[in-house]
Amino acid sequence: MKILKYSRQRESIKACLSGRTDHPTADMIYTDIREEFPSISLGTVYRNLNLLSELGEVQKLTCGDGKDHFDWNTAPHYHFVCRHCGAVLDLPLAPCEELQHQAQEVLGATVDSHMVYFYGRCAHCENTEA
Protein backbone atom coordinates (compact mmCIF):
# COMPACT_ATOMS: atom_id res chain seq x y z
CA MET A 1 0.00 0.00 0.00
CA LYS A 2 1.20 3.44 -0.92
CA ILE A 3 2.08 5.71 2.01
CA LEU A 4 1.25 9.33 1.38
CA LYS A 5 3.02 12.31 2.77
CA TYR A 6 0.64 14.39 4.91
CA SER A 7 -1.01 17.25 3.06
CA ARG A 8 -3.16 19.91 4.74
CA GLN A 9 -4.88 20.53 1.42
CA ARG A 10 -5.71 16.82 0.96
CA GLU A 11 -7.01 16.60 4.51
CA SER A 12 -9.19 19.65 3.88
CA ILE A 13 -10.55 18.04 0.70
CA LYS A 14 -11.34 14.86 2.64
CA ALA A 15 -13.02 16.83 5.43
CA CYS A 16 -15.08 18.80 2.91
CA LEU A 17 -16.20 15.65 1.11
CA SER A 18 -16.92 13.71 4.31
CA GLY A 19 -19.43 16.34 5.39
CA ARG A 20 -21.44 16.18 2.17
CA THR A 21 -24.04 13.81 0.80
CA ASP A 22 -24.71 15.63 -2.48
CA HIS A 23 -21.92 13.88 -4.44
CA PRO A 24 -20.10 17.09 -5.43
CA THR A 25 -17.92 17.61 -8.48
CA ALA A 26 -14.28 18.69 -8.18
CA ASP A 27 -15.37 22.23 -9.07
CA MET A 28 -17.82 22.30 -6.16
CA ILE A 29 -15.17 21.06 -3.73
CA TYR A 30 -12.67 23.56 -5.15
CA THR A 31 -15.10 26.41 -4.41
CA ASP A 32 -15.45 25.26 -0.79
CA ILE A 33 -11.73 24.62 -0.25
CA ARG A 34 -10.71 28.04 -1.59
CA GLU A 35 -12.15 29.64 1.52
CA GLU A 36 -9.49 27.90 3.61
CA PHE A 37 -6.74 27.72 0.94
CA PRO A 38 -7.14 30.76 -1.36
CA SER A 39 -4.10 29.81 -3.44
CA ILE A 40 -5.10 26.18 -4.10
CA SER A 41 -5.49 25.34 -7.77
CA LEU A 42 -8.31 23.39 -9.38
CA GLY A 43 -5.65 20.99 -10.68
CA THR A 44 -4.55 20.22 -7.12
CA VAL A 45 -8.13 19.41 -6.15
CA TYR A 46 -8.53 17.13 -9.20
CA ARG A 47 -5.21 15.36 -8.55
CA ASN A 48 -6.03 14.76 -4.89
CA LEU A 49 -9.54 13.52 -5.61
CA ASN A 50 -8.23 11.13 -8.26
CA LEU A 51 -5.53 9.91 -5.87
CA LEU A 52 -8.08 9.38 -3.08
CA SER A 53 -10.25 7.50 -5.55
CA GLU A 54 -7.36 5.26 -6.64
CA LEU A 55 -6.59 4.52 -2.99
CA GLY A 56 -10.23 3.60 -2.35
CA GLU A 57 -10.78 6.40 0.18
CA VAL A 58 -13.51 7.99 -1.95
CA GLN A 59 -15.69 6.81 -4.80
CA LYS A 60 -15.57 8.47 -8.21
CA LEU A 61 -18.94 8.43 -9.98
CA THR A 62 -19.46 8.94 -13.70
CA CYS A 63 -23.17 9.69 -14.02
CA GLY A 64 -23.43 10.61 -17.68
CA ASP A 65 -23.38 14.39 -17.29
CA GLY A 66 -19.74 14.74 -18.39
CA LYS A 67 -18.51 15.46 -14.86
CA ASP A 68 -17.02 13.19 -12.23
CA HIS A 69 -18.86 13.26 -8.92
CA PHE A 70 -17.29 12.12 -5.67
CA ASP A 71 -18.78 10.14 -2.81
CA TRP A 72 -17.27 9.74 0.65
CA ASN A 73 -19.28 6.54 1.19
CA THR A 74 -17.17 3.75 -0.33
CA ALA A 75 -19.47 0.92 0.81
CA PRO A 76 -21.32 -0.77 -2.07
CA HIS A 77 -24.54 1.12 -2.78
CA TYR A 78 -26.63 2.40 -5.68
CA HIS A 79 -27.26 5.92 -6.92
CA PHE A 80 -30.14 7.83 -8.47
CA VAL A 81 -29.43 10.64 -10.95
CA CYS A 82 -32.09 13.25 -11.66
CA ARG A 83 -32.16 14.02 -15.38
CA HIS A 84 -33.84 17.37 -14.65
CA CYS A 85 -31.70 19.02 -11.94
CA GLY A 86 -28.62 16.75 -12.02
CA ALA A 87 -28.82 15.72 -8.36
CA VAL A 88 -27.01 12.50 -7.48
CA LEU A 89 -28.60 10.70 -4.54
CA ASP A 90 -27.75 7.58 -2.57
CA LEU A 91 -30.37 4.86 -2.76
CA PRO A 92 -30.89 3.08 0.55
CA LEU A 93 -31.00 -0.35 -1.11
CA ALA A 94 -28.75 -3.29 -0.39
CA PRO A 95 -26.70 -4.26 -3.46
CA CYS A 96 -28.30 -7.15 -5.34
CA GLU A 97 -25.88 -10.05 -5.13
CA GLU A 98 -28.14 -12.08 -7.43
CA LEU A 99 -27.50 -9.59 -10.24
CA GLN A 100 -23.78 -10.01 -9.76
CA HIS A 101 -24.09 -13.82 -9.80
CA GLN A 102 -26.18 -13.69 -12.98
CA ALA A 103 -23.61 -11.45 -14.69
CA GLN A 104 -20.87 -13.83 -13.65
CA GLU A 105 -22.74 -16.83 -15.09
CA VAL A 106 -23.48 -15.08 -18.40
CA LEU A 107 -19.88 -13.91 -18.77
CA GLY A 108 -18.23 -17.07 -17.54
CA ALA A 109 -15.88 -14.78 -15.65
CA THR A 110 -15.33 -13.58 -12.12
CA VAL A 111 -17.35 -10.48 -11.21
CA ASP A 112 -16.10 -8.93 -7.98
CA SER A 113 -18.24 -5.79 -7.91
CA HIS A 114 -20.81 -3.78 -9.81
CA MET A 115 -22.14 -0.25 -9.97
CA VAL A 116 -25.73 0.66 -10.89
CA TYR A 117 -27.26 4.05 -11.60
CA PHE A 118 -30.99 4.74 -11.75
CA TYR A 119 -32.13 7.74 -13.80
CA GLY A 120 -35.32 9.80 -13.71
CA ARG A 121 -36.77 12.83 -11.94
CA CYS A 122 -36.13 13.33 -8.26
CA ALA A 123 -39.00 13.95 -5.83
CA HIS A 124 -38.11 17.65 -5.60
CA CYS A 125 -38.37 18.14 -9.37
CA GLU A 126 -41.57 16.08 -9.50
CA ASN A 127 -43.15 18.23 -6.75
CA THR A 128 -42.10 21.59 -8.20
CA GLU A 129 -43.57 20.72 -11.57
CA ALA A 130 -46.87 19.44 -10.14
Beta strands, then each sheet from edge to edge (+ up, - down):
strand 1: 59-62
strand 2: 68-71
strand 3: 78-82
strand 4: 88-91
strand 5: 117-120
sheet 1: 1+ 2-
sheet 2: 4+ 3- 5-
end
